[in-house]
Amino acid sequence: MPTLRDIRGRIRGVQSTQKITKAMKMVAAAKLRRAQDAIINARPYAKKISVTLGRLIGDEERENSIYLAEKENVENILLVVVTADRGLCGAFNTNIIKEATAYHKKMMKEEGKNVDLFCIGKKGYDFFRKRDFNVVGNAVGVFQGLNPDKSNQLADLIIKPYVEGKYDQIYFVYNEFKSVVSQKIISEDFLPITVRFNPEEKKYIDNYIYEPSRKKIVEYMLPKYLQNQVWRVLLESNAAEFGARMTAMDNATTNASDLMKSLRLTYNKARQAAITKEILEIVSGANALKKSGS
Amino acid sequence: MKEFDLEIVTPARVCYTGKVESVTVPGSLGEFQVLVNHAPILSTFEIGGIKVVENKESSLYFATSGGTVDVIQNKVLILANAAEKPEEIDVARAEKSAERARNRIRESGKEIDIMRAEASLARALNRIKISTWR
């Protein structure tokens, strides 16, 4: 049976933890709003650029561009894992790590391919570098002061080994921001680009005028498209992270309240028991005196 | 029907959507205007100004730093790297960045730095120029 003092100490502990989780929740909520605006405003461009790009890519482009050509034998894969830099955001990082590990295992063991990892975000990097994975690159701290320049540099870093022929495929695993309370894990191909044109549009596409030339526009758009993809992924993951953290901290705050409630009950019961015991002792003592006196 | 659909989208946001009578863009092979029933065209465009005529009374301008324009079936999609209305342009900031670019061109020895600085200078000057358009 814990003493009254123990219980009081625990209540105080829970209380201060709750203060912290509450503050973290508020901070996450404020940051979430900005991150959410950023991704929602960025989505239309990401969607439209693949529409326009789709109108440019025919069989000829597919064969001639390194970004588009699909390799017959895929042997080396670069897996880009996007986690957060910080924890305390529920299952956000764990889920991504789980998904990436499963993919890694499937490709290595079942299909006999070589998979290297590129970790965006500190949590994923910390996990994978300590284990039996070949981490070839990392980007820790990109989410602090996230801007297009940083993102473009990162994109170039990821694309470079592909262009050099070190990898046959680049694959992304990241969290997509669905709503404040839910994130969706997305695994998708990054390179080669799988954008295709809509067959219904073919009759218009054949009549397109291209300025300066189809080739030039494709050359201009492909790197732009890839950079934008990375930018979008970063924004998605960033917004999802704050959503996850806010939810996690909200749960933690509620749990702390519940815990405090039950601790208070135990405390009050123990206090009452102590008082009852004392009264009992006094009364029985008084009774004993009365008996011996008479 | 003299109108067609126009969308101007940048990586940061959707800048404009609506029905317009004409749009003029600084195409890579020279400025061109798109009117209703324009033939399908896909073109890149350079640093400059986009002019949007909504109707006789109202037209809008955007300062842009390049992108692509895609015209198909009376739907015009402009994917711009950046697009700002004249009243949104922070002229003081643009002047500062022009100054920075000039210094870099003067001081830097590397060709790639100079190229970057020149592009940045051109963007800044364009923004200053377009900030006066109404």
Interface residues (C-beta under 8 A of the other chain):
Chain A: A38 N41 A42 P44 Y45 A46 K48 I49 V51 T52 R55 L56 P148 E201 Y204 I205 N207 Y208 I209 Y210 E211 P212 R214 K216 I217 Y220 M221 N228 W231
Chain B: E7 V9 T10 P11 A12 R13 V14 G27 S28 L29 A39 P40 I41 L42 S43 T44 T68 D70 I72 Q73 L77 L79
